[in-house]
Amino acid sequence: MSTPVTANYRVGLAAWAALTLLQLTWHGWLFPAQSMPSWLVLCLTVVPLLLPLFAIRDVRRALLWVGILSLFYFCHGVSEAWSAPGERWLAWLEILFTLTLIGVLGAGVKRRRPA
């Protein structure tokens, strides 16, 4: 069953794509890992964001999975914002994208109307 793509879901899809591109840019180009192979870091950061594509027919479900995964990226962004001054701006972008995803999920919740 496919879910109609609303404006909220478009924002969520854009935040998901931006978070994925951010990981590629951050760990693959701007600040590649020094202690681990770059391909391993990219596998650990990008592949989880690609897994919800299996549920893309139902955009709401795919965004739910990305929202759950984004909690890891939020924690990563907060820790990098505190510990890596040179990467702080990337960490803040990561935090922004994850909060956008979580906000989209919250905005899409159907609320009961008071009786």
Secondary structure in CASP SS format (residue, H / E / C, confidence):
PFRMAT SS
TARGET T0000
AUTHOR 0000-0000-0000
METHOD secondary structure of the structure
MODEL  1
M C 1.00
S C 1.00
T C 1.00
P C 1.00
V C 1.00
T C 1.00
A H 1.00
N H 1.00
Y H 1.00
R H 1.00
V H 1.00
G H 1.00
L H 1.00
A H 1.00
A H 1.00
W H 1.00
A H 1.00
A H 1.00
L H 1.00
T H 1.00
L H 1.00
L H 1.00
Q H 1.00
L H 1.00
T H 1.00
W H 1.00
H H 1.00
G H 1.00
W H 1.00
L H 1.00
F C 1.00
P C 1.00
A C 1.00
Q C 1.00
S C 1.00
M C 1.00
P C 1.00
S H 1.00
W H 1.00
L H 1.00
V H 1.00
L H 1.00
C H 1.00
L H 1.00
T H 1.00
V H 1.00
V H 1.00
P H 1.00
L H 1.00
L H 1.00
L H 1.00
P H 1.00
L H 1.00
F H 1.00
A H 1.00
I C 1.00
R C 1.00
D C 1.00
V H 1.00
R H 1.00
R H 1.00
A H 1.00
L H 1.00
L H 1.00
W H 1.00
V H 1.00
G H 1.00
I H 1.00
L H 1.00
S H 1.00
L H 1.00
F H 1.00
Y H 1.00
F H 1.00
C H 1.00
H H 1.00
G H 1.00
V H 1.00
S H 1.00
E H 1.00
A H 1.00
W H 1.00
S H 1.00
A C 1.00
P H 1.00
G H 1.00
E H 1.00
R H 1.00
W H 1.00
L H 1.00
A H 1.00
W H 1.00
L H 1.00
E H 1.00
I H 1.00
L H 1.00
F H 1.00
T H 1.00
L H 1.00
T H 1.00
L H 1.00
I H 1.00
G H 1.00
V H 1.00
L H 1.00
G H 1.00
A H 1.00
G C 1.00
V C 1.00
K C 1.00
R C 1.00
R C 1.00
R C 1.00
P C 1.00
A C 1.00
END
